[in-house]
């Protein structure tokens, strides 16, 4: 990952779009302040991405394992 901040900014845009699309559904479930990203927001987005992977023929558990290895490799590279 060449620039962690650029990737985080892109991820923030994806999360914002996701939350905006789900705002009416989620409003009654969660008290959410717009200044703070909730852990449940991140989990919901990742879960939906894994469901998308599954619908496209990928094993969600394998995608998760690969993502974890990728994240670990990025952490080592930054040290």
TORSETI-118253 format. One record per residue: x, y, z of N, C-alpha, C in turn. Coordinates in pm, 1 decimal, m for minus. Layout:
% TORSETI-118253
<n_X=X | n_Y=Y | n_Z=Z | ca_X=X | ca_Y=Y | ca_Z=Z | c_X=X | c_Y=Y | c_Z=Z>
...
This chain:
% TORSETI-118253
<n_X=84.6 | n_Y=m116.7 | n_Z=0.0 | ca_X=0.0 | ca_Y=0.0 | ca_Z=0.0 | c_X=89.6 | c_Y=123.6 | c_Z=0.0>
<n_X=95.1 | n_Y=194.4 | n_Z=m110.1 | ca_X=186.4 | ca_Y=306.6 | ca_Z=m119.8 | c_X=156.6 | c_Y=418.8 | c_Z=m20.6>
<n_X=32.5 | n_Y=450.1 | n_Z=1.8 | ca_X=m0.6 | ca_Y=561.9 | ca_Z=89.6 | c_X=m123.2 | c_Y=525.6 | c_Z=173.5>
<n_X=m96.4 | n_Y=495.1 | n_Z=298.0 | ca_X=m202.6 | ca_Y=451.0 | ca_Z=389.6 | c_X=m315.3 | c_Y=555.1 | c_Z=398.4>
<n_X=m279.1 | n_Y=682.7 | n_Z=403.2 | ca_X=m379.6 | ca_Y=788.4 | ca_Z=415.8 | c_X=m471.3 | c_Y=793.4 | c_Z=293.5>
<n_X=m415.0 | n_Y=775.5 | n_Z=173.2 | ca_X=m496.6 | ca_Y=776.5 | ca_Z=51.5 | c_X=m594.4 | c_Y=659.8 | c_Z=51.1>
<n_X=m546.4 | n_Y=543.7 | n_Z=94.5 | ca_X=m633.9 | ca_Y=425.9 | ca_Z=98.2 | c_X=m741.8 | c_Y=441.0 | c_Z=205.0>
<n_X=m707.2 | n_Y=499.3 | n_Z=317.5 | ca_X=m806.3 | ca_Y=522.1 | ca_Z=422.8 | c_X=m912.3 | c_Y=621.4 | c_Z=375.5>
<n_X=m870.2 | n_Y=722.5 | n_Z=300.1 | ca_X=m965.1 | ca_Y=821.2 | ca_Z=247.2 | c_X=m1061.9 | c_Y=755.5 | c_Z=148.6>
<n_X=m1011.0 | n_Y=667.0 | n_Z=64.0 | ca_X=m1096.2 | ca_Y=594.0 | ca_Z=m29.5 | c_X=m1194.5 | c_Y=503.7 | c_Z=45.7>
<n_X=m1144.4 | n_Y=436.4 | n_Z=149.3 | ca_X=m1230.9 | ca_Y=350.4 | ca_Z=231.1 | c_X=m1338.5 | c_Y=433.3 | c_Z=300.9>
<n_X=m1302.8 | n_Y=554.3 | n_Z=344.8 | ca_X=m1400.5 | ca_Y=642.6 | ca_Z=409.8 | c_X=m1512.2 | c_Y=679.4 | c_Z=312.1>
<n_X=m1475.8 | n_Y=705.7 | n_Z=186.7 | ca_X=m1577.4 | ca_Y=736.5 | ca_Z=85.3 | c_X=m1671.7 | c_Y=618.0 | c_Z=64.6>
<n_X=m1614.9 | n_Y=498.1 | n_Z=59.3 | ca_X=m1697.2 | ca_Y=377.9 | ca_Z=43.0 | c_X=m1790.5 | c_Y=360.0 | c_Z=161.8>
<n_X=m1738.2 | n_Y=379.5 | n_Z=282.3 | ca_X=m1820.8 | ca_Y=366.0 | ca_Z=402.3 | c_X=m1930.0 | c_Y=472.3 | c_Z=405.3>
<n_X=m1896.4 | n_Y=595.0 | n_Z=369.7 | ca_X=m1996.6 | ca_Y=701.8 | ca_Z=367.3 | c_X=m2109.6 | c_Y=669.3 | c_Z=270.9>
<n_X=m2074.9 | n_Y=620.5 | n_Z=150.6 | ca_X=m2176.5 | ca_Y=584.1 | ca_Z=51.9 | c_X=m2263.1 | c_Y=469.8 | c_Z=103.4>
<n_X=m2199.1 | n_Y=371.3 | n_Z=165.5 | ca_X=m2270.7 | ca_Y=256.6 | ca_Z=222.0 | c_X=m2368.4 | c_Y=302.6 | c_Z=330.4>
<n_X=m2321.4 | n_Y=385.8 | n_Z=421.5 | ca_X=m2406.2 | ca_Y=431.3 | ca_Z=531.9 | c_X=m2520.0 | c_Y=519.5 | c_Z=481.8>
<n_X=m2492.8 | n_Y=600.8 | n_Z=381.3 | ca_X=m2597.8 | ca_Y=685.6 | ca_Z=326.1 | c_X=m2707.8 | c_Y=599.5 | c_Z=264.3>
<n_X=m2667.7 | n_Y=495.3 | n_Z=194.7 | ca_X=m2764.8 | ca_Y=404.5 | ca_Z=131.3 | c_X=m2849.1 | c_Y=330.5 | c_Z=235.6>
<n_X=m2789.7 | n_Y=301.0 | n_Z=350.4 | ca_X=m2857.6 | ca_Y=224.3 | ca_Z=454.9 | c_X=m2911.8 | c_Y=311.4 | c_Z=567.4>
<n_X=m2907.9 | n_Y=441.7 | n_Z=551.2 | ca_X=m2942.4 | ca_Y=533.3 | ca_Z=659.7 | c_X=m3083.6 | c_Y=510.5 | c_Z=713.1>
<n_X=m3181.7 | n_Y=497.5 | n_Z=625.4 | ca_X=m3319.5 | ca_Y=481.0 | ca_Z=672.2 | c_X=m3339.8 | c_Y=347.5 | c_Z=742.6>
<n_X=m3275.1 | n_Y=243.9 | n_Z=694.5 | ca_X=m3286.7 | ca_Y=111.3 | ca_Z=754.9 | c_X=m3221.3 | c_Y=110.0 | c_Z=891.4>
<n_X=m3103.6 | n_Y=170.4 | n_Z=900.3 | ca_X=m3022.0 | ca_Y=163.5 | ca_Z=1020.7 | c_X=m3064.6 | c_Y=264.1 | c_Z=1127.2>
<n_X=m3134.9 | n_Y=368.1 | n_Z=1087.8 | ca_X=m3167.2 | ca_Y=475.7 | ca_Z=1180.8 | c_X=m3238.7 | c_Y=424.4 | c_Z=1305.5>
<n_X=m3329.1 | n_Y=330.2 | n_Z=1289.3 | ca_X=m3404.3 | ca_Y=280.3 | ca_Z=1404.7 | c_X=m3323.3 | c_Y=179.8 | c_Z=1485.6>
<n_X=m3219.4 | n_Y=123.1 | n_Z=1427.5 | ca_X=m3140.0 | ca_Y=20.7 | ca_Z=1496.1 | c_X=m3029.5 | c_Y=79.1 | c_Z=1582.2>
<n_X=m2969.0 | n_Y=184.2 | n_Z=1536.0 | ca_X=m2847.2 | ca_Y=235.0 | ca_Z=1599.6 | c_X=m2858.1 | c_Y=384.1 | c_Z=1623.5>
<n_X=m2815.4 | n_Y=425.3 | n_Z=1739.7 | ca_X=m2795.8 | ca_Y=567.6 | ca_Z=1762.7 | c_X=m2654.2 | c_Y=597.4 | c_Z=1714.0>
<n_X=m2642.0 | n_Y=679.1 | n_Z=1614.6 | ca_X=m2512.9 | ca_Y=700.3 | ca_Z=1550.2 | c_X=m2486.2 | c_Y=848.9 | c_Z=1537.3>
<n_X=m2369.2 | n_Y=891.9 | n_Z=1580.2 | ca_X=m2328.8 | ca_Y=1029.5 | ca_Z=1555.7 | c_X=m2251.3 | c_Y=1031.6 | c_Z=1425.7>
<n_X=m2271.8 | n_Y=1131.0 | n_Z=1345.7 | ca_X=m2210.7 | ca_Y=1135.4 | ca_Z=1213.3 | c_X=m2062.1 | c_Y=1167.9 | c_Z=1218.0>
<n_X=m2011.0 | n_Y=1210.2 | n_Z=1331.8 | ca_X=m1868.7 | ca_Y=1241.1 | ca_Z=1341.4 | c_X=m1785.4 | c_Y=1117.0 | c_Z=1370.6>
<n_X=m1849.1 | n_Y=1008.9 | n_Z=1410.6 | ca_X=m1775.9 | ca_Y=892.2 | ca_Z=1458.3 | c_X=m1813.9 | c_Y=768.1 | c_Z=1377.9>
<n_X=m1711.5 | n_Y=691.3 | n_Z=1341.2 | ca_X=m1735.2 | ca_Y=564.7 | ca_Z=1272.8 | c_X=m1753.7 | c_Y=458.6 | c_Z=1380.1>
<n_X=m1865.6 | n_Y=391.5 | n_Z=1376.8 | ca_X=m1889.4 | ca_Y=284.8 | ca_Z=1471.9 | c_X=m1829.4 | c_Y=154.2 | c_Z=1422.5>
<n_X=m1781.4 | n_Y=74.3 | n_Z=1514.9 | ca_X=m1727.6 | ca_Y=m57.1 | ca_Z=1477.7 | c_X=m1833.4 | c_Y=m139.0 | c_Z=1404.9>
<n_X=m1958.5 | n_Y=m127.2 | n_Z=1448.1 | ca_X=m2065.2 | ca_Y=m203.9 | ca_Z=1383.1 | c_X=m2084.8 | c_Y=m159.5 | c_Z=1238.5>
<n_X=m2059.5 | n_Y=m31.3 | n_Z=1208.7 | ca_X=m2068.5 | ca_Y=17.1 | ca_Z=1070.7 | c_X=m1964.5 | c_Y=m53.0 | c_Z=983.1>
<n_X=m1843.5 | n_Y=m63.6 | n_Z=1033.6 | ca_X=m1736.3 | ca_Y=m130.0 | ca_Z=959.4 | c_X=m1767.6 | c_Y=m278.5 | c_Z=941.0>
<n_X=m1816.1 | n_Y=m342.2 | n_Z=1045.7 | ca_X=m1848.0 | ca_Y=m484.9 | ca_Z=1039.1 | c_X=m1959.1 | c_Y=m509.6 | c_Z=938.3>
<n_X=m2062.0 | n_Y=m423.9 | n_Z=937.9 | ca_X=m2171.9 | ca_Y=m440.0 | ca_Z=842.5 | c_X=m2122.3 | c_Y=m427.8 | c_Z=698.5>
<n_X=m2036.0 | n_Y=m330.4 | n_Z=671.9 | ca_X=m1983.8 | ca_Y=m312.4 | ca_Z=537.0 | c_X=m1897.8 | c_Y=m431.3 | c_Z=495.2>
<n_X=m1809.2 | n_Y=m475.4 | n_Z=581.7 | ca_X=m1722.9 | ca_Y=m590.2 | ca_Z=549.8 | c_X=m1807.7 | c_Y=m715.2 | c_Z=527.7>
<n_X=m1908.5 | n_Y=m735.1 | n_Z=611.1 | ca_X=m1996.9 | ca_Y=m851.5 | ca_Z=595.9 | c_X=m2067.4 | c_Y=m848.7 | c_Z=460.8>
<n_X=m2117.5 | n_Y=m732.2 | n_Z=422.3 | ca_X=m2183.7 | ca_Y=m721.8 | ca_Z=292.5 | c_X=m2085.8 | c_Y=m744.9 | c_Z=178.0>
<n_X=m1962.2 | n_Y=m700.9 | n_Z=192.9 | ca_X=m1860.9 | ca_Y=m728.0 | ca_Z=90.4 | c_X=m1832.5 | c_Y=m877.5 | c_Z=80.3>
<n_X=m1830.9 | n_Y=m945.5 | n_Z=193.6 | ca_X=m1809.3 | ca_Y=m1090.3 | ca_Z=191.9 | c_X=m1928.3 | c_Y=m1163.2 | c_Z=129.7>
<n_X=m2048.8 | n_Y=m1113.3 | n_Z=152.2 | ca_X=m2166.4 | ca_Y=m1170.9 | ca_Z=85.7 | c_X=m2157.2 | c_Y=m1150.5 | c_Z=m65.4>
<n_X=m2109.1 | n_Y=m1035.3 | n_Z=m106.7 | ca_X=m2088.0 | ca_Y=m1008.7 | ca_Z=m248.8 | c_X=m1985.3 | c_Y=m1105.2 | c_Z=m306.9>
<n_X=m1877.3 | n_Y=m1127.6 | n_Z=m233.3 | ca_X=m1775.0 | ca_Y=m1222.8 | ca_Z=m277.7 | c_X=m1837.1 | c_Y=m1361.0 | c_Z=m296.8>
<n_X=m1916.7 | n_Y=m1403.0 | n_Z=m199.8 | ca_X=m1980.8 | ca_Y=m1534.7 | ca_Z=m206.5 | c_X=m2074.1 | c_Y=m1545.0 | c_Z=m328.1>
<n_X=m2148.6 | n_Y=m1439.9 | n_Z=m353.7 | ca_X=m2240.0 | ca_Y=m1440.4 | ca_Z=m468.0 | c_X=m2164.0 | c_Y=m1446.5 | c_Z=m601.0>
<n_X=m2037.4 | n_Y=m1407.8 | n_Z=m597.6 | ca_X=m1954.3 | ca_Y=m1411.2 | ca_Z=m718.3 | c_X=m1863.1 | c_Y=m1532.8 | c_Z=m722.4>
<n_X=m1892.1 | n_Y=m1632.6 | n_Z=m636.6 | ca_X=m1821.8 | ca_Y=m1759.6 | ca_Z=m643.2 | c_X=m1696.9 | c_Y=m1771.3 | c_Z=m558.4>
<n_X=m1671.6 | n_Y=m1674.7 | n_Z=m472.4 | ca_X=m1555.3 | ca_Y=m1681.1 | ca_Z=m384.5 | c_X=m1596.4 | c_Y=m1731.6 | c_Z=m246.8>
<n_X=m1504.1 | n_Y=m1796.7 | n_Z=m180.0 | ca_X=m1526.5 | ca_Y=m1843.0 | ca_Z=m43.5 | c_X=m1498.6 | c_Y=m1725.5 | c_Z=50.9>
<n_X=m1601.1 | n_Y=m1676.5 | n_Z=121.5 | ca_X=m1581.1 | ca_Y=m1561.5 | ca_Z=209.4 | c_X=m1473.3 | c_Y=m1582.8 | c_Z=315.8>
<n_X=m1462.8 | n_Y=m1705.5 | n_Z=364.6 | ca_X=m1360.4 | ca_Y=m1733.7 | ca_Z=466.0 | c_X=m1220.3 | c_Y=m1722.5 | c_Z=405.4>
<n_X=m1205.6 | n_Y=m1768.6 | n_Z=282.5 | ca_X=m1076.2 | ca_Y=m1760.1 | ca_Z=214.7 | c_X=m1041.8 | c_Y=m1613.8 | c_Z=184.6>
<n_X=m1141.0 | n_Y=m1536.4 | n_Z=143.6 | ca_X=m1118.8 | ca_Y=m1393.6 | ca_Z=119.6 | c_X=m1073.7 | c_Y=m1326.2 | c_Z=249.1>
<n_X=m1137.7 | n_Y=m1361.7 | n_Z=360.3 | ca_X=m1100.4 | ca_Y=m1305.3 | ca_Z=490.2 | c_X=m957.6 | c_Y=m1342.3 | c_Z=527.3>
<n_X=m920.6 | n_Y=m1469.2 | n_Z=507.8 | ca_X=m783.4 | ca_Y=m1513.3 | ca_Z=538.1 | c_X=m681.5 | c_Y=m1437.5 | c_Z=453.2>
<n_X=m710.6 | n_Y=m1423.2 | n_Z=326.1 | ca_X=m618.5 | ca_Y=m1352.3 | ca_Z=237.1 | c_X=m607.2 | c_Y=m1204.9 | c_Z=276.0>
<n_X=m719.4 | n_Y=m1144.0 | n_Z=312.3 | ca_X=m717.4 | ca_Y=m1004.0 | ca_Z=354.8 | c_X=m635.9 | c_Y=m987.6 | c_Z=483.3>
<n_X=m649.0 | n_Y=m1082.9 | n_Z=575.7 | ca_X=m572.0 | ca_Y=m1077.2 | ca_Z=699.9 | c_X=m422.3 | c_Y=m1088.1 | c_Z=671.3>
<n_X=m383.9 | n_Y=m1178.9 | n_Z=583.0 | ca_X=m242.6 | ca_Y=m1192.9 | ca_Z=546.1 | c_X=m191.9 | c_Y=m1066.2 | c_Z=478.7>
<n_X=m273.4 | n_Y=m1008.3 | n_Z=394.5 | ca_X=m235.5 | ca_Y=m884.7 | ca_Z=325.7 | c_X=m215.4 | c_Y=m771.5 | c_Z=426.7>
<n_X=m305.2 | n_Y=m761.4 | n_Z=522.1 | ca_X=m294.5 | ca_Y=m658.7 | ca_Z=625.7 | c_X=m168.9 | c_Y=m677.8 | c_Z=709.5>
<n_X=m140.1 | n_Y=m801.2 | n_Z=745.7 | ca_X=m17.8 | ca_Y=m831.6 | ca_Z=822.4 | c_X=107.7 | c_Y=m795.4 | c_Z=742.4>
<n_X=107.8 | n_Y=m826.0 | n_Z=613.1 | ca_X=221.7 | ca_Y=m793.0 | ca_Z=528.3 | c_X=241.3 | c_Y=m641.7 | c_Z=518.5>
<n_X=132.0 | n_Y=m568.4 | n_Z=510.6 | ca_X=141.1 | ca_Y=m421.4 | ca_Z=505.7 | c_X=195.8 | c_Y=m366.7 | c_Z=635.9>
<n_X=157.3 | n_Y=m425.2 | n_Z=748.7 | ca_X=206.2 | ca_Y=m378.5 | ca_Z=878.7 | c_X=357.3 | c_Y=m400.9 | c_Z=890.2>
<n_X=404.5 | n_Y=m514.2 | n_Z=840.8 | ca_X=548.0 | ca_Y=m545.4 | ca_Z=845.3 | c_X=624.9 | c_Y=m448.1 | c_Z=756.8>
<n_X=571.2 | n_Y=m418.1 | n_Z=640.7 | ca_X=637.5 | ca_Y=m327.1 | ca_Z=546.2 | c_X=652.2 | c_Y=m187.4 | c_Z=601.8>
<n_X=559.3 | n_Y=m144.1 | n_Z=686.7 | ca_X=563.9 | ca_Y=m8.9 | ca_Z=742.8 | c_X=663.2 | c_Y=2.9 | c_Z=857.2>
<n_X=702.7 | n_Y=m108.9 | n_Z=914.0 | ca_X=794.2 | ca_Y=m103.5 | ca_Z=1029.5 | c_X=936.8 | c_Y=m81.3 | c_Z=988.9>
